[in-house]
Structure formats: structure tokens, C-alpha cells
């Protein structure tokens, strides 16, 4: 079960999908994909912060993690 609210995922897909309707299964799959990406992003940002001996993930860590992940 995804932690992200289905309504938010559905709204984002609808907004960026030029108003197309979205099947429930598609919302669930998109939520799972978004969570998987956020997990990778968080792990990479954590590694960057830890390498700099910090316990706090900063905006720059997220930016660097996004670059490293190719997003």
C-alpha cells in the first residue's frame, strides 16, 4: 500500500496528462513509482549529507542527488 495519497497522485496525473481520466490501477502504479523514486532520492541525499558529516539533509543534497540520479 502506498503512503502517498491517491487523490494527490490522480490530480497530478490528470493535470499533466492533459485532462485525461485515470484508472484506479494506474494511480496505484504511479504512486508506487513515485515512492520508489523518492526512496532512491532520499538514500542518495542521505549519503551525500553523511559524507559531509551532517545529520541533516539540505536542499543542496537533494539537488546533487537529483543530478546523480539523472533527474
Secondary structure, DSSP 8 states (H G I E B T S, - for coil): --SS-HHHHHHHHHHHTTT----HHHHHHHHHHHHHHHHHHHHHHHHHHHHTT-SS--HHHHHHHHHHHT-
